[in-house]
Amino acid sequence: MPRNKSVEKRTRQNKARNEQNRTRRSRMRTLIRKVETATDKATAEAALKEATAFLDRMSTKGIIHKNNAARKKAQLTKRVNNL
């Protein structure tokens, strides 16, 4: 049980951020999956554009590391180029 008001507030903030980050990570995985499962190049490129923008946003918000985002973007780009 929290002993003071600042700890209670911090707990509420952490809970809210955790939920938001969980939602964003889930969306990120879905966008990545869309790129990986695309069968034709046009669909894959559209999905790649959306996924790349979202990965950039995730890295600037600190949800994933910038090198992690760069690695994922490189892997997805390579996959689309090989279609």
C-alpha positions as CSV (number, residue, x, y, z in Angstrom):
1,M,0.0,0.0,0.0
2,P,1.4,3.4,-0.9
3,R,2.5,5.5,2.0
4,N,2.1,9.0,0.5
5,K,0.2,10.9,-2.2
6,S,3.2,11.2,-4.6
7,V,3.6,7.4,-4.6
8,E,-0.1,7.0,-5.3
9,K,0.0,9.4,-8.2
10,R,3.1,7.8,-9.6
11,T,1.4,4.4,-9.4
12,R,-1.6,5.8,-11.3
13,Q,0.7,7.3,-13.9
14,N,2.6,4.1,-14.4
15,K,-0.5,2.1,-14.8
16,A,-1.9,4.5,-17.5
17,R,1.4,4.6,-19.4
18,N,1.8,0.8,-19.2
19,E,-1.7,0.4,-20.8
20,Q,-0.9,3.0,-23.5
21,N,2.5,1.4,-24.3
22,R,0.9,-2.1,-24.4
23,T,-1.6,-0.9,-27.0
24,R,1.1,0.8,-29.1
25,R,3.4,-2.3,-29.0
26,S,0.4,-4.4,-30.1
27,R,-0.3,-2.0,-33.0
28,M,3.4,-2.0,-34.0
29,R,3.4,-5.9,-34.2
30,T,0.2,-5.8,-36.3
31,L,1.7,-3.4,-38.7
32,I,4.9,-5.4,-39.0
33,R,2.9,-8.6,-39.6
34,K,1.0,-6.8,-42.4
35,V,4.2,-6.1,-44.2
36,E,5.5,-9.6,-43.7
37,T,2.3,-11.3,-44.9
38,A,1.8,-9.0,-48.0
39,T,1.8,-11.0,-51.2
40,D,2.2,-8.3,-53.8
41,K,4.7,-5.5,-53.9
42,A,2.2,-2.6,-54.0
43,T,0.4,-3.7,-50.8
44,A,3.7,-4.4,-49.1
45,E,5.0,-0.9,-49.9
46,A,1.9,0.7,-48.6
47,A,2.1,-1.3,-45.4
48,L,5.9,-0.6,-45.1
49,K,5.3,3.1,-45.3
50,E,2.7,3.0,-42.5
51,A,4.9,0.6,-40.4
52,T,8.0,2.8,-40.9
53,A,6.2,5.9,-39.7
54,F,4.8,4.2,-36.7
55,L,8.2,2.7,-35.7
56,D,9.8,6.1,-35.9
57,R,7.1,7.5,-33.6
58,M,7.6,4.6,-31.2
59,S,11.3,5.3,-31.0
60,T,10.9,9.0,-30.4
61,K,8.4,8.3,-27.6
62,G,11.0,5.9,-26.0
63,I,8.8,2.8,-26.2
64,I,11.4,1.0,-28.3
65,H,15.1,1.9,-28.7
66,K,16.0,3.8,-31.9
67,N,18.4,1.1,-33.0
68,N,15.7,-1.5,-32.6
69,A,13.4,0.6,-34.8
70,A,16.2,1.1,-37.4
71,R,16.8,-2.7,-37.4
72,K,13.1,-3.5,-37.9
73,K,12.8,-1.0,-40.7
74,A,15.8,-2.4,-42.5
75,Q,14.5,-5.9,-42.2
76,L,11.1,-5.0,-43.5
77,T,12.6,-2.9,-46.4
78,K,14.8,-5.8,-47.4
79,R,11.7,-8.1,-47.3
80,V,9.7,-5.8,-49.5
81,N,12.5,-5.3,-52.0
82,N,12.9,-9.0,-52.4
83,L,9.2,-9.4,-53.5
